[in-house]
Amino acid sequence: MIEAQAVRITEYGGPNVLSIQTVHMQDPGPNEVRIHVVAAGLNRADILQRRGLYPAPSSVVQDIPGLEYAGTVMDIGSHVSRWQPGDRVMGIVGGGSMATHVLVHEQEVLPVPDTISLEAASAIPEAFITAYDALFHQASLRANESVLIHAVGSGIGTAATQLANATEAIVYGTSRTRSKLERCKEFGLQHPIHVTDGTFSENVAFDVILDLVGGSYARENFRAIAQKGRIVTIGLLGGTKESIPIQVLMQKRVIWRGSVLRSRPLEEKIELIQSFESQIIPLFQQGRIRPVVDQFLPMQNIREAHASMEGNSTFGKLVLCW
């Protein structure tokens, strides 16, 4: 057992409920590795968890947020063969990554590409694995298909834009902030859509819609989707309730799926991570895609980071560094 520093949620509420405290961490189990965390990306799930609206899975620590990390291997369990102390690694977890150390199953760990710093790498796992799963495993996006990405300037949005562009899809994206749309062109956004009144379905029927907003966008998605189109909802920035036109769902033969990573069984996560490593890590190595970071902040500024994300002014990811 070792002592570690960690961000803790002392009670549910605003950013002021967060503090950095000393915690004790168990030694690695036979199939686990202990990571010395250099940096962790901030995600909307951390905001919701702090508010008491999105509890961590029962299998992970409940009061330390954080869904992704990058760092170096510190210790390995007796059955671990792939990783050695000092290896540069990154990954997703169900919670607890905003600590100086984290324990993870060896098969949930990904290598950090040589071309990327550990700090920047911490912005990769949650955004890119989520986008990869939604676009290709859930929606089966193919070359030359049209894809509409909502909240395109977010961490997941910028990741999805790059992945769709690398697949030679036709990439559309929505944002309520015109400057974010302009910046997204650098990452492969071909057709920006500035949303001012909640509508975006006038001219194009999209093969795939990646929805990070939910709420009032749900009904408009069904107007915008093509025949036999696929909608994947992975975020609820716009709320959790909205009626949908079931008749349109039937007539267009639409596939509508919801998806989260956090609560999936270990076996499913491992399968997804192995696929991501083989298909996507080479794109980082080749410089074809890259993490998009709005700010690198000291972990001591965790309250400021939460407030900034809640203000919706960020472009790409916020990264907290130890």
C-alpha positions in Angstrom: 0.0 0.0 0.0 1.2 3.5 -0.8 0.1 7.1 -0.2 -1.2 9.1 -3.2 -2.6 12.5 -3.7 -6.1 12.7 -5.3 -8.9 15.0 -6.1 -11.8 14.2 -3.9 -15.5 15.1 -4.0 -16.2 16.0 -0.4 -19.9 16.4 -1.0 -22.2 17.0 -4.0 -22.3 20.5 -5.3 -20.4 23.2 -7.2 -16.6 23.2 -7.9 -15.9 24.3 -4.4 -16.6 20.8 -3.1 -13.4 19.5 -4.7 -10.2 19.3 -2.8 -6.9 17.5 -3.1 -6.2 15.0 -0.2 -3.9 12.2 0.7 -5.4 8.7 0.1 -4.1 5.2 0.4 -3.8 2.8 -2.6 -3.6 -0.9 -2.6 -0.8 -2.8 -4.3 -1.4 -4.2 -7.8 -3.3 -7.5 -8.1 -1.9 -10.3 -10.3 -3.3 -8.8 -13.5 -3.0 -5.2 -12.6 -0.5 -2.4 -13.1 0.0 0.7 -11.0 0.4 3.8 -13.1 2.2 7.0 -11.9 -0.2 9.5 -13.4 1.3 12.6 -15.1 -2.0 14.1 -16.3 -5.7 13.4 -16.6 -8.3 14.8 -19.0 -11.5 16.4 -17.6 -14.8 15.1 -18.9 -18.5 16.1 -18.6 -19.0 12.9 -16.6 -16.7 14.4 -13.9 -19.0 17.4 -13.7 -22.1 15.2 -13.3 -20.4 13.0 -10.8 -19.5 16.1 -8.7 -23.2 17.2 -8.8 -24.4 13.7 -7.7 -26.0 13.0 -11.0 -23.7 10.3 -12.4 -22.3 8.0 -9.8 -19.3 5.9 -10.5 -19.7 2.1 -11.1 -19.8 0.2 -7.8 -16.5 -1.5 -8.7 -14.4 1.7 -8.5 -13.8 4.5 -5.9 -16.8 6.7 -5.6 -15.3 10.1 -4.5 -12.3 10.4 -6.8 -13.3 11.5 -10.3 -11.5 11.0 -13.5 -12.1 8.7 -16.5 -8.7 8.8 -18.3 -5.1 9.2 -17.6 -1.5 9.2 -19.0 1.6 8.4 -17.2 4.3 5.7 -16.6 4.1 2.2 -15.3 5.3 2.1 -11.7 4.6 -1.5 -10.5 3.2 -4.6 -12.1 1.3 -7.6 -10.8 2.8 -11.1 -10.7 0.9 -12.2 -13.9 1.6 -9.1 -16.0 3.9 -9.8 -19.0 3.3 -7.0 -21.5 4.2 -3.9 -19.4 7.3 -3.0 -17.5 8.1 -0.2 -15.1 8.8 3.0 -17.0 6.6 2.3 -20.0 4.6 5.3 -21.2 0.9 4.4 -21.1 -2.6 5.9 -21.2 -6.1 4.5 -20.8 -9.7 4.8 -19.6 -11.0 3.9 -16.2 -14.4 3.8 -14.5 -13.2 6.5 -12.1 -10.3 7.5 -9.9 -7.8 8.8 -12.5 -7.5 12.2 -11.0 -4.9 10.9 -8.5 -1.1 10.6 -8.6 -1.5 6.8 -9.0 -4.2 4.5 -10.4 -4.6 0.7 -10.6 -5.8 -0.8 -13.9 -6.1 -4.1 -15.5 -3.1 -4.7 -17.8 -5.3 -5.3 -20.9 -7.1 -1.9 -20.5 -3.7 -0.1 -20.9 -2.6 1.5 -24.2 0.8 2.6 -25.3 1.4 6.3 -25.7 2.6 7.1 -29.3 6.2 8.2 -29.4 5.2 11.5 -31.1 2.9 12.7 -28.2 3.8 14.0 -24.8 2.2 12.3 -21.7 0.3 15.5 -20.9 -1.2 15.6 -24.4 -1.8 11.9 -24.4 -4.2 12.2 -21.4 -6.6 14.0 -23.8 -6.8 10.9 -26.1 -8.5 8.0 -24.3 -12.0 9.1 -23.4 -12.6 11.3 -26.4 -11.1 9.2 -29.1 -12.2 5.7 -27.8 -15.7 7.0 -27.4 -15.8 8.6 -30.8 -14.2 5.5 -32.4 -16.7 3.1 -30.8 -19.7 5.3 -31.7 -18.8 6.0 -35.3 -17.5 2.6 -36.4 -18.7 0.0 -33.9 -22.1 1.4 -33.3 -22.9 3.4 -36.5 -20.7 1.5 -39.0 -19.6 4.7 -40.7 -18.0 4.1 -44.1 -16.1 6.2 -46.7 -18.2 8.7 -48.7 -21.0 8.6 -46.2 -22.2 11.8 -44.6 -21.9 12.2 -40.9 -23.2 15.0 -38.7 -21.4 15.6 -35.4 -23.1 17.7 -32.8 -21.1 19.8 -30.4 -18.3 19.5 -32.9 -15.9 21.8 -30.9 -15.9 19.5 -27.8 -13.3 16.9 -27.0 -15.3 14.1 -28.5 -16.5 16.3 -31.3 -12.9 17.2 -32.4 -11.9 13.5 -32.1 -14.9 12.3 -34.1 -14.2 14.9 -36.8 -10.6 13.7 -37.3 -11.6 10.0 -37.3 -14.4 10.6 -39.8 -12.2 12.6 -42.0 -9.4 9.9 -41.9 -12.1 7.5 -43.0 -12.9 9.8 -46.0 -16.5 10.4 -44.8 -18.2 13.7 -45.6 -18.0 15.6 -42.3 -20.7 18.1 -41.1 -20.7 19.6 -37.6 -22.9 21.8 -35.5 -22.0 24.4 -32.9 -23.7 27.4 -31.4 -20.4 29.2 -31.5 -19.2 30.3 -34.9 -15.5 30.6 -33.9 -15.5 26.9 -32.9 -16.7 25.9 -36.3 -14.0 27.9 -38.0 -11.3 26.2 -35.8 -12.8 22.7 -36.5 -12.0 23.2 -40.2 -8.3 22.6 -39.3 -9.3 19.1 -38.1 -11.3 18.0 -41.1 -14.7 19.6 -40.7 -15.9 20.2 -44.3 -19.4 21.6 -43.7 -19.9 23.8 -40.6 -23.5 24.4 -39.4 -24.0 27.3 -37.0 -27.1 26.5 -34.9 -28.9 29.5 -33.6 -32.5 28.3 -33.3 -32.1 24.5 -32.8 -32.6 23.5 -36.4 -30.1 21.9 -38.7 -32.1 19.6 -41.0 -33.0 21.8 -44.0 -30.7 20.7 -46.8 -29.0 17.4 -46.2 -30.1 13.9 -45.2 -27.2 12.4 -43.1 -26.2 8.8 -43.2 -24.9 9.0 -39.6 -25.6 11.4 -36.8 -23.3 11.5 -33.7 -25.4 13.2 -31.0 -23.7 14.7 -28.0 -26.6 17.0 -27.1 -29.8 14.9 -26.8 -32.8 16.8 -25.5 -34.4 19.1 -28.1 -32.0 17.8 -30.8 -33.6 14.4 -30.7 -36.6 15.4 -32.8 -34.6 17.4 -35.2 -32.2 14.4 -35.7 -35.1 12.4 -37.2 -35.9 15.1 -39.7 -32.2 15.2 -40.7 -31.4 11.5 -40.9 -31.4 9.7 -44.2 -33.3 6.5 -45.1 -31.7 3.6 -43.2 -29.6 6.2 -41.3 -28.0 5.6 -38.0 -28.2 7.9 -34.9 -25.9 7.3 -32.0 -26.6 9.3 -28.8 -23.6 9.6 -26.4 -24.2 12.9 -24.6 -27.1 14.8 -23.0 -25.8 18.4 -22.9 -29.3 19.6 -24.0 -31.3 17.5 -21.5 -32.7 14.0 -21.0 -36.3 14.4 -22.1 -37.8 15.0 -25.6 -40.6 13.4 -27.6 -39.5 11.7 -30.8 -41.5 11.1 -34.1 -41.9 7.3 -33.9 -43.6 7.3 -37.3 -40.5 8.8 -38.9 -38.3 6.2 -37.1 -40.4 3.5 -38.8 -40.8 5.0 -42.2 -37.1 5.8 -42.6 -36.0 2.5 -41.0 -33.7 4.4 -38.7 -31.3 2.7 -36.3 -31.1 4.8 -33.1 -28.6 3.6 -30.4 -27.4 5.0 -27.1 -23.9 4.2 -25.8 -21.7 4.7 -22.8 -18.3 3.3 -22.0 -18.1 3.7 -18.3 -20.4 0.9 -17.2 -19.4 -1.7 -19.7 -18.1 -5.1 -18.6 -14.3 -5.5 -18.5 -14.4 -8.0 -21.4 -16.1 -5.5 -23.7 -13.7 -2.7 -22.8 -10.7 -4.9 -23.4 -12.1 -5.9 -26.8 -12.7 -2.3 -27.8 -9.3 -1.1 -26.5 -7.5 -3.9 -28.5 -9.4 -2.8 -31.6 -8.5 0.9 -31.0 -4.9 0.0 -30.5 -4.6 -1.8 -33.8 -6.7 0.6 -35.9 -6.2 4.1 -34.4 -2.9 4.3 -32.6 -1.0 4.1 -35.9 -2.9 7.2 -37.1 -1.4 9.1 -34.1 2.0 7.7 -34.9 1.7 8.9 -38.5 0.5 12.4 -37.4 -2.8 12.0 -39.2 -4.8 12.7 -36.0 -3.9 14.4 -32.8 -5.4 15.3 -29.4 -7.0 18.8 -29.2 -6.3 20.5 -25.9 -7.8 23.8 -24.9 -5.7 24.2 -21.7 -3.1 22.4 -19.6 -3.8 23.3 -16.0 -2.1 22.2 -12.7 -4.2 19.7 -10.8 -4.4 22.3 -8.0 -6.6 24.3 -10.4 -9.3 21.6 -10.6 -12.1 23.9 -9.4 -11.2 26.4 -12.1 -11.2 23.7 -14.7 -14.7 22.5 -13.7 -16.0 26.1 -13.8 -14.5 26.6 -17.2 -16.0 23.4 -18.6 -19.4 24.3 -17.2 -19.1 27.7 -19.0 -19.0 25.9 -22.4 -16.2 28.2 -23.6 -13.6 25.5 -24.1 -12.5 24.1 -27.5 -11.3 20.5 -27.3 -10.1 19.1 -23.9 -9.1 20.5 -20.5 -6.1 18.6 -19.1 -5.1 18.6 -15.4 -1.4 17.9 -14.7 0.4 16.8 -11.5 
